[in-house]
Amino acid sequence: MGFRNFGSLILIFLILMMVFGTQRLRDVGNDLAVAIRSFRKGLQEDQDEKEGNKQ
């Protein structure tokens, strides 16, 4: 990832902050983190269930 890509990511982030505000971005980030944790937990439970059926 070169400097040009990093600069464009910062620019996009700044535009998002101006449009939505910092509080809304924080809420979206928290919601995304909860969704990722839930997804990983579901995958782990599914994998554990498959391993339990093999034994």
C-alpha positions in Angstrom: 0.0 0.0 0.0 1.7 3.1 -1.2 1.5 6.6 0.1 -1.0 7.6 -2.6 -3.4 4.9 -1.4 -2.9 6.0 2.2 -3.6 9.6 1.3 -6.8 8.7 -0.5 -8.0 6.7 2.5 -7.4 9.7 4.8 -9.3 11.9 2.4 -12.2 9.5 2.3 -12.2 9.3 6.1 -12.2 13.1 6.4 -15.1 13.5 4.0 -17.1 10.8 5.9 -16.4 12.7 9.2 -17.7 16.0 7.6 -20.8 14.3 6.3 -21.8 12.1 9.2 -20.0 13.6 12.2 -17.7 11.8 14.6 -20.5 10.5 16.9 -22.2 8.7 14.0 -19.0 7.2 12.7 -18.2 6.0 16.3 -21.6 4.3 16.4 -21.1 2.7 13.0 -17.7 1.5 14.1 -19.1 0.0 17.3 -22.0 -1.7 15.4 -19.5 -3.1 12.9 -17.3 -4.5 15.6 -20.3 -6.2 17.3 -21.3 -7.7 14.0 -17.8 -9.0 13.3 -17.6 -10.6 16.8 -21.0 -12.2 16.4 -20.0 -13.6 13.0 -16.7 -15.0 14.4 -18.6 -16.5 17.3 -21.1 -18.1 15.0 -18.3 -19.6 12.9 -16.6 -21.0 16.0 -19.8 -22.5 17.3 -20.5 -24.1 13.9 -16.9 -25.5 13.7 -17.2 -26.8 17.3 -20.6 -28.5 16.4 -19.0 -30.2 13.3 -16.1 -31.4 15.4 -18.5 -32.8 18.0 -20.5 -34.7 15.4 -17.3 -36.4 14.1 -16.4 -37.9 17.4 
